[in-house]
Amino acid sequence: MTADEKWHKVIDILNRDEDNTAAPRNYTEEERHEILQLLNEAMEEGHAGAFYTMGCLYYFNDGVVQPDYEQGVTLAQKALDMGYERAKLLLSEAYFTGTHV
C-alpha cells in the first residue's frame, strides 16, 4: 500500500459515520491503532498530508491521541514546509488564538 493509499484509508476512518456534530467521535481501540499505524507509516514515507492530519489529531483533540498543541503546530508546519498548503488552516488557527506559537 502506498503512502497516499494509507493516508486516504485514514481519512475514510476519520470520516466514517460522520454526523456533523461538534462532539468528538468515540473511536474504537482498533480504529485508533489503525489510524496511528497508517499515519506513522505514511509520514515515514514523506507524505505531507499525513503530517498535517496527525497535526490536526494532536491540535483539535478528536479522541485519537492525547491533545498536544505544540506537537500539532510542529507537524502542521512540517506539512506546510513540504508544500501542503492546507496546513495553513491549522497554523492560522494557532496564530489567531495564540495557541503554542
N, C-alpha and C positions, 0 to 999 in steps of 0.2 A: 504494500500500500504506500503510495507517495505521501509526502508531507501535506500536499494540498488535499488529498483524499481524507487523511486523518483529521485535518482541520475542519473540513466540511462535515465529517461524521460528528465531531464535537458540536458544531453549530446545530446540527439536527437534534442532538440530545438536548442541548440547552433550550431549543425552541419547541420541543415536544410538549403537547398538551398545553400550549400557552393560552392562558385565559384572560390576558390583557389586564391583570390586576397589578398593583404596585407591590404586593406582598411577595417575599422571596419564595421560590418553589422549594418543596421538600424533595431533594434528590435522594435516591436510594444509595446505599454504600457502594453498590456495584456501579451505579452511574457516576458517582464522584470518582471512583477509582479509574474507570474507563476514560473519563474526561481528562483527568490529570495525566494519565499514562500517554494518551494520544497527543495532548498538547506538549508535554515534555519531549516526546519523540519528534514532533514537528518542529519544535524550537531548536532541538539539536541539529536538525536538517536545515536550519536557517529560514524557516517560514515566518515572514514578518507578521502575517495575520494571526499566527499562533501567539506571538509575543504580545500583540495587542489584546487578544482575547483573554490571555492569562492575566494581563494587567487589569482588565475590566473585572475579572473574577475577584482579584485582590481588592480593588478600589471600591467596587459597588456592593460588596458583601451580599452576594446572592445565595450563599449557603453551600458553595462547593469547597471553599478554603476559608481559613480564618482571615478576617479583614487585616490588611496591611497596606495602608495608603501609600507609604513610601515605596514599597515594592511595586505597587500598581503604577505609580508615576514613572518609576525607573523602567519598567517593562514597556510602557507606552512610549517613552522617549526612545528606547531602543528600536521599537517598531517604526517610529517616525524617521529615525536616522537611517533605517533600511528602505525608506521610501513609501511606507504605508501611511498615506495621507489621512485616513480615518482616525489615526491616533491623535490627531489634533482635537478631536471631540473630548476625549478624556483629559488631555492636557489643558484644554481651555477651561473645563470644569474645575480642575485642580487650581489653576491660577485665579479663576474668578472667585473661588471660595477661600483661597489661601491655604488649601489643604496639602501640607507637606511639599511645598515648592519654595 
